[in-house]
Amino acid sequence: SSLLFFLRLFLSFFPSHYLHSLKSENGYTFKPTQSSYIADSGIGDSGIGRSLWQLLVSVNDIPVSSTKYGIVRSLAERLIEGNNREDVEALREVNRRVLSAAFSRTICRVEAALIEMGTGSGQFRLDRVFRTVRDGVWSGRVREDVSSRLGNSAEKLVAELLWLTQKLVGCGFEEEAVERWASASNLAQLSVVAENRVQGSLVKVSAFLFRQTKDTGLEETEGGNKQRLRQTKMKMLITWLPLLCRGNNGNDIPVLSLSERAELEMILEDVIDMLQHEEQEQVLSLWLHHFTYCPSSDWPNLHASYARWCTTSRKLFFSSIKDVK
């Protein structure tokens, strides 16, 4: 067991393309373990899906300074748009699965890049190492190429997150993007103390996806679906409000324009108003904590939502007193 443990750990430090190229004298090839994203999402079911996945992985891995970066990214865009134009449900599903898997993979790589840059507490980094070893060894999953990951900055990867988000929304999968972003709690924690340029890019992704929540689910009439959508919006607020309050929005070159910031404040207020009273208290308490403890920023200003919640709470209090009498 110890031998297998260290053998898997040793092999995880080699680039997958290097292992793929090694051949024994008998012609056998050392093939990398199939990516968990492919195995879990069904991407490997079709050649077109595997091709798109390979392109999106390459976009992550190729340095942005390389002339090949633009070529590969352009190929991926053409393939996505071509699948979308066909208006065939099976090809739409290919786009959804591959883009969603690439989105999740990129989130993990941004987390790893921030941890390697020293972002976050020592305990968080230690827990992450243990999870990586556990997933890579006991689950039989080979870890992503470490040397490749070190060669890509968190800023580049976050820019690709925004690009993937736009592609998901452009293909009509905004709910999928919002749900995955709402669940990215580890990245959200790391983002609060990340460097300014990374924070700015993450604010852009968050702002873009909050705008998608504005009309999401308005046509839903079933109780279960409405409940799920409300919970997703609640999770989005809890996960990303701290970054919006503490993130560096730039002084000389703001990440969001004044009109964009005003629009996003209105969207946040609308989303909060859709929540139940207890949920509003949880969200507004979180906002007040981060808003008041960040003197360098006065945005987002949700004082109107807070005042409405206080008014409602006062009425509920009076009502409870009357009921007791």
C-alpha positions as CSV (number, residue, x, y, z in Angstrom):
1,S,0.0,0.0,0.0
2,S,2.8,2.4,0.8
3,L,4.6,1.6,-2.5
4,L,1.4,2.3,-4.4
5,F,0.8,5.5,-2.5
6,F,4.2,7.0,-3.3
7,L,4.2,5.7,-6.9
8,R,0.9,7.5,-7.6
9,L,2.2,10.6,-5.9
10,F,5.4,10.5,-7.9
11,L,3.6,10.0,-11.2
12,S,1.2,12.9,-10.5
13,F,4.2,15.4,-10.8
14,F,4.8,14.4,-14.4
15,P,3.0,16.2,-17.3
16,S,0.3,14.1,-18.8
17,H,1.7,14.6,-22.3
18,Y,5.1,13.3,-21.1
19,L,3.6,10.1,-19.6
20,H,1.6,9.7,-22.8
21,S,4.7,9.8,-24.9
22,L,6.6,7.1,-22.9
23,K,6.6,3.7,-24.5
24,S,8.1,0.4,-23.4
25,E,10.2,-1.9,-25.7
26,N,7.1,-4.0,-26.2
27,G,5.1,-1.1,-27.6
28,Y,2.9,-0.5,-24.5
29,T,2.1,3.2,-23.8
30,F,1.9,4.8,-20.4
31,K,-1.4,6.6,-20.8
32,P,-2.6,9.2,-18.3
33,T,-5.6,8.4,-16.2
34,Q,-8.8,9.8,-17.7
35,S,-9.7,13.2,-16.4
36,S,-12.4,13.0,-13.7
37,Y,-14.2,15.9,-15.5
38,I,-14.5,13.7,-18.6
39,A,-15.5,10.6,-16.6
40,D,-18.1,12.4,-14.4
41,S,-19.8,14.5,-17.1
42,G,-20.0,12.1,-20.0
43,I,-17.8,14.3,-22.3
44,G,-16.0,11.2,-23.6
45,D,-19.2,9.9,-25.2
46,S,-18.6,11.7,-28.4
47,G,-15.6,12.7,-30.6
48,I,-16.9,16.3,-30.9
49,G,-17.1,16.6,-27.1
50,R,-13.6,15.2,-26.6
51,S,-12.2,17.6,-29.3
52,L,-13.8,20.7,-27.6
53,W,-12.6,19.5,-24.2
54,Q,-9.0,19.2,-25.5
55,L,-9.1,22.7,-27.0
56,L,-10.4,24.2,-23.7
57,V,-7.8,22.4,-21.7
58,S,-5.1,23.7,-24.1
59,V,-6.4,27.2,-23.6
60,N,-5.8,26.9,-19.9
61,D,-2.3,25.3,-20.4
62,I,-0.8,27.5,-23.2
63,P,0.8,30.8,-22.0
64,V,-1.1,33.8,-23.2
65,S,2.2,35.2,-24.6
66,S,2.4,32.2,-27.1
67,T,1.2,32.8,-30.7
68,K,-0.6,29.4,-30.4
69,Y,-2.9,30.7,-27.6
70,G,-5.0,32.8,-30.0
71,I,-5.2,30.0,-32.6
72,V,-6.4,27.4,-30.1
73,R,-8.9,29.8,-28.4
74,S,-10.2,30.8,-31.8
75,L,-10.7,27.1,-32.8
76,A,-12.6,26.5,-29.5
77,E,-14.9,29.5,-30.2
78,R,-15.6,28.3,-33.7
79,L,-16.4,24.8,-32.5
80,I,-18.7,26.1,-29.7
81,E,-20.5,28.5,-32.1
82,G,-20.8,25.8,-34.8
83,N,-22.5,23.4,-32.4
84,N,-24.8,26.2,-31.3
85,R,-25.8,27.2,-34.8
86,E,-26.9,23.7,-35.7
87,D,-29.8,24.0,-33.3
88,V,-29.6,20.3,-32.4
89,E,-30.3,19.4,-28.8
90,A,-27.6,16.8,-28.7
91,L,-25.0,19.3,-29.8
92,R,-26.3,21.9,-27.3
93,E,-25.8,19.3,-24.6
94,V,-22.2,18.7,-25.8
95,N,-21.6,22.4,-25.3
96,R,-23.2,22.5,-21.9
97,R,-21.3,19.5,-20.6
98,V,-17.9,20.5,-21.9
99,L,-18.2,24.2,-21.0
100,S,-19.5,23.4,-17.5
101,A,-16.7,20.9,-16.9
102,A,-14.1,23.4,-18.3
103,F,-15.6,26.1,-16.0
104,S,-15.3,23.9,-12.9
105,R,-11.7,22.8,-13.9
106,T,-10.7,26.5,-14.3
107,I,-12.1,27.4,-10.9
108,C,-10.0,24.7,-9.3
109,R,-6.9,25.9,-11.2
110,V,-7.5,29.5,-10.0
111,E,-7.8,28.2,-6.4
112,A,-4.6,26.3,-6.8
113,A,-2.7,29.2,-8.3
114,L,-3.9,31.5,-5.5
115,I,-2.8,29.0,-2.8
116,E,0.6,28.6,-4.5
117,M,1.0,32.4,-4.5
118,G,0.5,32.3,-0.7
119,T,-3.1,33.5,-0.6
120,G,-5.1,32.2,2.4
121,S,-4.3,30.8,5.8
122,G,-1.8,28.1,6.4
123,Q,-4.5,25.8,7.6
124,F,-6.5,26.3,4.4
125,R,-3.4,25.5,2.3
126,L,-2.7,22.4,4.4
127,D,-6.3,21.1,4.1
128,R,-6.0,21.7,0.3
129,V,-2.9,19.6,0.1
130,F,-4.5,16.7,2.0
131,R,-7.6,16.9,-0.3
132,T,-5.3,16.8,-3.4
133,V,-3.4,13.8,-2.1
134,R,-6.6,12.0,-1.1
135,D,-8.3,12.6,-4.5
136,G,-5.2,11.9,-6.5
137,V,-4.2,8.6,-4.7
138,W,-7.2,6.9,-3.1
139,S,-9.7,7.8,-5.8
140,G,-7.3,6.9,-8.6
141,R,-7.2,10.3,-10.1
142,V,-4.0,11.7,-11.4
143,R,-3.5,15.3,-10.3
144,E,-3.3,18.0,-13.0
145,D,0.2,18.8,-14.3
146,V,1.9,20.8,-11.6
147,S,4.5,22.4,-13.8
148,S,1.9,23.6,-16.2
149,R,-0.2,25.1,-13.5
150,L,2.8,27.0,-12.1
151,G,3.4,28.5,-15.5
152,N,0.0,30.2,-15.7
153,S,-0.9,33.2,-13.5
154,A,-4.1,33.4,-11.6
155,E,-4.9,36.6,-13.5
156,K,-4.8,34.7,-16.8
157,L,-7.0,31.9,-15.5
158,V,-9.6,34.3,-14.1
159,A,-9.7,36.1,-17.5
160,E,-10.5,32.6,-19.0
161,L,-13.2,32.1,-16.4
162,L,-14.9,35.2,-17.6
163,W,-14.6,34.0,-21.2
164,L,-16.1,30.6,-20.3
165,T,-18.9,32.3,-18.4
166,Q,-19.7,34.4,-21.4
167,K,-19.7,31.3,-23.6
168,L,-22.0,29.4,-21.2
169,V,-24.5,32.3,-21.1
170,G,-24.2,32.9,-24.8
171,C,-25.3,29.2,-25.3
172,G,-28.3,29.7,-23.0
173,F,-26.8,28.0,-19.9
174,E,-26.9,31.0,-17.5
175,E,-28.5,29.0,-14.7
176,E,-25.7,26.4,-15.0
177,A,-23.1,29.1,-14.7
178,V,-24.8,30.8,-11.8
179,E,-25.2,27.6,-9.9
180,R,-21.5,26.7,-10.3
181,W,-20.3,30.2,-9.4
182,A,-22.6,30.2,-6.3
183,S,-20.9,26.9,-5.2
184,A,-17.4,28.2,-5.6
185,S,-17.0,29.0,-1.9
186,N,-13.3,28.1,-1.6
187,L,-12.4,30.5,-4.4
188,A,-14.6,33.2,-2.9
189,Q,-12.7,32.9,0.4
190,L,-9.4,33.1,-1.3
191,S,-10.5,36.1,-3.5
192,V,-11.0,38.4,-0.5
193,V,-7.3,38.5,0.1
194,A,-6.0,38.0,-3.4
195,E,-4.0,40.6,-5.3
196,N,-5.8,43.6,-6.7
197,R,-5.8,42.6,-10.4
198,V,-7.1,39.1,-9.6
199,Q,-9.8,40.6,-7.4
200,G,-10.8,43.0,-10.1
201,S,-11.3,40.2,-12.6
202,L,-13.3,38.1,-10.1
203,V,-15.5,41.1,-9.5
204,K,-16.2,41.2,-13.2
205,V,-17.2,37.6,-13.3
206,S,-19.4,38.0,-10.2
207,A,-21.0,41.2,-11.6
208,F,-21.7,39.5,-14.9
209,L,-23.4,36.5,-13.3
210,F,-25.4,38.6,-10.8
211,R,-26.8,40.3,-13.9
212,Q,-27.9,36.9,-15.2
213,T,-29.9,36.3,-12.0
214,K,-32.1,39.3,-12.6
215,D,-34.6,37.5,-14.9
216,T,-33.6,33.9,-14.1
217,G,-36.6,31.9,-13.0
218,L,-39.2,34.6,-13.4
219,E,-41.3,32.2,-15.6
220,E,-41.0,29.3,-13.1
221,T,-44.4,28.4,-11.5
222,E,-43.6,25.1,-9.8
223,G,-42.8,25.3,-6.1
224,G,-39.8,23.1,-6.2
225,N,-38.1,25.0,-9.0
226,K,-38.8,28.4,-7.5
227,Q,-37.4,27.1,-4.2
228,R,-34.2,25.8,-5.8
229,L,-33.7,29.1,-7.7
230,R,-34.2,31.2,-4.6
231,Q,-31.7,29.0,-2.8
232,T,-29.2,29.5,-5.6
233,K,-29.6,33.2,-5.5
234,M,-29.2,33.2,-1.7
235,K,-26.0,31.2,-2.1
236,M,-24.7,33.6,-4.7
237,L,-25.1,36.5,-2.3
238,I,-23.6,34.7,0.7
239,T,-20.6,33.5,-1.4
240,W,-19.7,36.6,-3.3
241,L,-21.0,39.6,-1.4
242,P,-17.7,39.8,0.7
243,L,-15.7,40.1,-2.4
244,L,-17.9,42.9,-3.8
245,C,-17.5,44.8,-0.6
246,R,-13.8,44.2,-0.1
247,G,-12.6,43.7,-3.6
248,N,-10.4,46.4,-5.1
249,N,-12.5,48.2,-7.7
250,G,-9.7,50.4,-8.8
251,N,-9.2,54.2,-8.4
252,D,-7.5,55.3,-11.6
253,I,-9.2,52.6,-13.8
254,P,-12.3,51.3,-12.1
255,V,-13.2,47.6,-12.8
256,L,-16.9,48.6,-13.1
257,S,-18.2,52.0,-14.4
258,L,-20.5,54.1,-12.2
259,S,-23.5,53.0,-14.2
260,E,-22.5,49.3,-13.9
261,R,-22.1,49.7,-10.2
262,A,-25.5,51.4,-9.8
263,E,-27.2,48.8,-12.0
264,L,-25.6,46.0,-9.9
265,E,-26.8,47.6,-6.6
266,M,-30.3,47.6,-7.9
267,I,-30.0,43.9,-9.0
268,L,-28.7,43.0,-5.6
269,E,-31.5,44.8,-3.9
270,D,-34.1,43.0,-6.1
271,V,-32.6,39.6,-5.3
272,I,-32.5,40.3,-1.6
273,D,-36.2,41.4,-1.7
274,M,-37.1,38.0,-3.2
275,L,-35.7,36.2,-0.2
276,Q,-37.5,35.2,2.9
277,H,-37.3,37.5,6.0
278,E,-34.8,35.3,7.9
279,E,-32.7,34.9,4.7
280,Q,-32.6,38.6,4.2
281,E,-31.3,39.0,7.7
282,Q,-28.5,36.6,7.1
283,V,-27.5,38.3,3.8
284,L,-27.7,41.9,5.1
285,S,-25.8,41.0,8.3
286,L,-23.0,39.6,6.1
287,W,-23.1,42.8,3.9
288,L,-23.0,45.1,6.9
289,H,-20.0,43.4,8.4
290,H,-17.9,43.5,5.3
291,F,-19.2,46.9,4.2
292,T,-18.4,48.6,7.5
293,Y,-15.0,46.9,7.9
294,C,-13.7,48.0,4.5
295,P,-13.0,51.8,4.7
296,S,-11.5,51.9,1.2
297,S,-14.8,51.1,-0.6
298,D,-18.4,52.4,-0.3
299,W,-19.9,49.9,-2.7
300,P,-22.2,48.1,-2.9
301,N,-24.4,50.4,-0.8
302,L,-27.4,48.3,0.2
303,H,-28.7,50.7,2.9
304,A,-32.2,50.8,1.2
305,S,-32.6,47.0,1.5
306,Y,-31.4,47.2,5.1
307,A,-33.9,49.9,6.0
308,R,-36.8,48.0,4.4
309,W,-35.8,44.9,6.4
310,C,-35.7,46.9,9.6
311,T,-39.2,48.3,8.9
312,T,-40.6,44.9,8.2
313,S,-38.9,43.5,11.4
314,R,-40.5,46.3,13.4
315,K,-44.0,45.5,12.1
316,L,-43.5,41.8,12.8
317,F,-42.4,42.7,16.3
318,F,-45.5,44.7,16.9
319,S,-47.6,41.9,15.5
320,S,-46.1,39.4,17.9
321,I,-46.8,41.7,20.9
322,K,-50.4,42.0,19.9
323,D,-50.7,38.2,19.6
324,V,-49.4,37.8,23.1
325,K,-51.9,40.3,24.5
